[in-house]
Each structure stands twice: as structure tokens, then as C-alpha cells.
Amino acid sequence: MQIYIEQIENIIEAVLFASGEPVSLAEIAAALEIDRDDAHEIILKFAENYNAKKTGLEVLILAENAQIVARAAHIGYIRKVLKSDARRERVLSKVSLEILAIVAYNQPVTRCFVEQVRGVDSTYTLGNLIDRGYIEEAGHLEVAGRPKLYGTTVKFLAQFGLKDLSELPDIEQFKNKLKAAPDGE
């Protein structure tokens, strides 16, 4: 059985590395043609062992997904080497961050809810966040017109280093920080 587990772990490592994005544990289980619970257990153990090696990479478990990423301690060096336009494109504007915060703390939400909180039309930025994979459709509100509901994605969790939404900072502490920050920050 040990060789079998080692082969599975090698496949998991290859899949996570090649993907570059979070991969659902269910997809990995299906690809390996093994029970989802067994796959989940193997992936968690793989992540624990992989991370204990203290290499330049680590395995993150994000909600029901896994991803191989560079260790945060090395980000400064990575940025120096990869001074590309693609890296700059990943920077989120203040408006985008504001909308992400509204969605993250209140999800699922409608576009109208976001606009009501912000007080301005948010269609363009909301669409941009959907296109970039930070927000996704999460169903429809059961009222006349059935407006779309939106929620954050696994990419959102990965971008902000969260395993799940329970790791979001306390909203009251967040509000107090914003009030204390000088204008323009």
C-alpha cells in the first residue's frame, strides 16, 4: 500500500504544480478514481509532509481545494525577478477591494446590494472581478426578477491567504482601522 500512496502523492504534486491555480479535492479524487474521503485524507497528509520539508514551495488547503504556492517568505525575491506587466495586472484597485470586502462579508449578495452600500453604480468593477475570477455567480435571489447572487471564489481565498471565509478579519476591527487611517491610504 505504501508504494500506492507514494504514487498518488506524486500525482497530486504534479497536478497541483501544473495547475498553478487551486484544484478541488473532488476533482483530484475523481481523476485518481479513488474515494473522495480517502483522497481528502491523503491530500491533507501530503500537504503536512510537503510543508514540513521547508522548501521554497508549500501546499495550501483552501476550503475544499489545494494549491502549490511559493512560500510567503520568498515573495520579495520573486517580485524582483518577475517585474513583468502580468504581475502589475494582478494589483486590485481601491474600488475593487471595496467591492470584494462588501461581497466577502455579506455573501451571497446582489449587484444592487453592492451598489446600495457603495452609493454608486458598480457594474463595471463587479464584472471585472468576475472576469478575473475573484467573484462568481452564486445563484438567484428568490424574488421578482430573480436577480443574480454573487460570492467570492477560491481564487479570492488564495489571493488573500485565507483557508476559508472564517479567517476574514473581524469586521469591527477592520472598520476601526479604516477610520484611523489617514485619507489617501
N, C-alpha and C positions, 0 to 999 in steps of 0.2 A: 504493500500500500504506500510506503514511503516514496518510491520512485514515481508512483502515480500522482501524489500530492506535489512533488517537485516539478513534474511536467506541467501540472495545472498552474502552479505558481509562475513558471517560466512563461507560459502562455498569457497569464494575467499581466505580467510585467510588460511583455511585448505589446499587448493590446493597449494598455494604458499609455505607454511611451509613444506608440504610433498615433494614437488618437489626438493627443495634445489638448483634449477637452475632457470634461467629466464624462464618464461612461457609467450607465446604470448597472447596478449589480444584477438586475434581472436580465439585461442583455448579455452580460458575461455568462451567467448561468445557462441561458438558452444556447449560446454559442458553444459552450463546453458540454452541453447536453447532460447537465447534472442538476440535481435538486437545488432549488433556489436557496433553501435554508443551509444546505451544505456549502454552496458557493459563497453565501454570505459569511459563514464561519471561516472558510478558507481564505477569503479576501481580507477579513479583519486580522487574522493571524499573519498573513503575508505582509500586510501593512505594518503591523507591530514589529515583525522581524526586519523588514526592509528599513524602517525608520531607525531601528536600533543600531544599524551599521554606520550612521552618521556620515553618509556620503553627501555629495552636493545636491542630491535629489531626495525628495520624500514623497510618500503616498498620503494623500489626504482622503478622508472619507467625508463626503459632503452629502448630508441627508441620505438617500439611497443610491449614491453614486460614489465612484472612486476616480482619482486623478493623480498622475505623477506630475510634480512641480519642482521647480528649483527651491532650495531652502531659502527662506527669507533673509538669512544672514549674508547671502551672496548677491542680493538684488543690486547693490551699488555697483559691483563689478560687471554684472550683466548689463546694466544700463550704460556703463561706459563703453562696452564693446558693441552693443546693439543700438547705436544712436540713429536709428532709422526712422523714416516718416511713419512706418506702420506702428512703431511704439508710441509716437505722439498722437496718433489717431485714437488710441485707447483712453486718452485723458477725457474725463467727463466734465462737462461744464457745470457751473453752479446751478443752473436751471435743471439740468439732467439729474444732478444729485438730489435736488429738492424733490423732484417728481419720484425718484427712486425711494426716497425716505417716506413720502406720503403713501406710496404703494406698499412698501415693506411693512410699515407699522399698522396699516389698515386693511390689508388684502383679505379677500378679493374686493376690488373697487371698480367703479365705472369711470370712464373718462370725465363724465360730468362731476363726479365727486372730486376728482383731482382738480378740475377747473374751479370748483366751488371753494376748495381750500386755498388755492393759489390766487383766485380772483381774476385770472386771465386765461385766454384760450391756450390749451396745452397740446393740441392735436399733433403739431409737427414734432415736438420733442418726444411725446409719448410714442409716436410712430417710429422715430429714430431709435428709441430704446428697445422697441420690439424688433426692429431690423438688426440691431446689434446684439440681440439675444439676452438682454437683461430682464425684460418683461415679456410675458406671454399671455395669451388669452386663457382664462380660467373658467369658462362657462358663460352663462347668461343670467341676468337678474330676472326673476320671475314676476315681472310687472309688464304693463302695456308697452309694446315696442321691444321688449326683451333686449335691453342694452347689454353689450359685452362687458364681462368682468375680467379684470387683469390681476395678475400676481407676479411675483418675482420668480426667477429661474435658478437653476443650479449654477449657471454662469455668474449670476449676481452673487450667490454664496461664495463662489471661488474668488471672484474679484475682491471681495471684502474680507476674505479669510474666515468665513463662518462655516461651521459644520451644519448648522440648521438655524432656523429663524429664532430659536430660543436664545441664541447667542447675540442677538441685536442688543446694543446698549440700552439701558433703561431710558425711556423716552423723557422722563422728567430731568434726568441728569443731562441728557442731550439738549433739551430746551434751555437749561440753565447755562450751559457752555455757550450756546448761540447768543443768549442775552449778554453774557460777559465779554464776548469777542468784540474788538473794535470794528467799526464799519470798514468794509472792503476786505475783510478776511473771511 
